[in-house]
Amino acid sequence: MPIGTPGFEPGRLTEVRAARRIPSMSALARAMSLNPSTVSRWEEGSSAPDPDTLTRLAAFLGVRPEFFFRPERISARPMFLRSLSSTLVRDLQYQRAQMRWLQEISHTVEHYVDLPEVGIPDVMAGASYNQLRGEDLERIALDLRRHWRLGDGPCGDMIQVLERFGFIVSVIEMGTVKLDGLCSWSPNDDRPHILLASDKMSFARRQMDAAHEMAHAILHRDVTNEQLKRDLKLIETQAFRLASAFLLPSTSYPVEMRFPSLATLVTAKERWRVSIKAQIKRLADLDVIPADFATHLYKLYSAKGWTKEEPFDRQWTPTEPRVLRDALHLIVDGGVRSKADLLALEFTIPAGDVENLTGLPPGWFTHEAATVVRLKPGVGQTSPGTEPGEVVPFRR
């Protein structure tokens, strides 16, 4: 039995260290003037901090002491991370920790509020991901649109679509442009969660990122960690193809693009809300344009300087998720739980982290609700000593 405070969960220390971007156990030890071997034993589970040290540890990491006693819930399914190969390990660990906290918040909120039901149809028809071909992904995209009654035109805001059908979506700043987002099915409620990066984000890019993570949730729900490592390139290619097919359906988009050019692609972006670069790839995938013409368009695209910023990117403000934010407002405004109760009894992470992951404004937990102002009794009634007036009808 580990020496120290009983019930200490070592995995929670690893998790919060990642969430605070502390790169190693020795770095945490140095910051707290502790022996590195002591912190190592805590994370390995061979010992635990005593009560006083635990309180100090919790304060340093910005969590309640109870954080370390809640069981760690890790899904057997992998997290699908859209990141570059050069991404720092600590940034990837940070993203994974934020996803677990998002799932924890969602699970807590669901104790009080009926979140939208997960409405993902079985579009795989018993097939495994490694059996899917391009035409299968096109069919799945159309089946999804049909099931969700989106028609064949632009689907609108992807975040709103996903939240309507049971996805939990969060947008946070990752602190690096090398992280795009990730998707994971929660082990708490078997609900898909998507975490998107807000760094250098445009509306069109957020549309594609959200659709890409949606594709992972639908196509790769039962993929194992071993399969993800082995077939990462295939899995990412499939997710991008389904995302593109969902946003730009094969039954309508190509009909509007019979004479592709940069000018028509700009016009199409305004209508479909998909980046010009992604549209070029989509036209090539559908064999609307040959490979050499796609290369020509990419060169023109680069010459325009659009690799950094495309037309409309500054004009369209990316939308933010609403489900968790609105749910917390509902809980507090309905008098079910006060803000103080939520922080003291439900959440073990600090207010700032909850606000960040749910899209609440900074300081929401510390701001008191405005006092409701009412008229004094009797205001609007007839004053003493006066007679009520007579209403005289007008003649026509």
Buried (B, 14 or more C-beta within 10 A) or exposed (E): EBEBBEEBBBBBBBBBBBBBBBEEBBBBBEEBEBEBEBBBBBBEEEBBBEEEBBBBBBEBBBBBBEBBBEEEEEBEBBBBBBBEEEBBEBBBBBBBBBBBBBBBBBBBBBEBBEBBEBEBEEBBEEEEBEEBEEEBBBBBBBBBBEBBEBEBEBBEBBBBBBBEBBBBBBBBEBEBEBBBBBBBBBBBBEBBBBBBBBBEBBBBBBBBBBBBBBBBBBBBBEBEEEBBEEBEEEBBEBBBBBBBBBBBBBEEBBEBBEEBEBEBBBBBBEEBBBBBBBBBBBBBBBEBBEEEBBEEBBEBBEEEEBEEEBBBBEEBEBBEBBBBBBBBBEBBEEEEBBBEEBBEEBBBBBBBBBBBBBBBEEEBBEEEEEEEEEEEEEEEEEEEEEEEEEEEEEEE
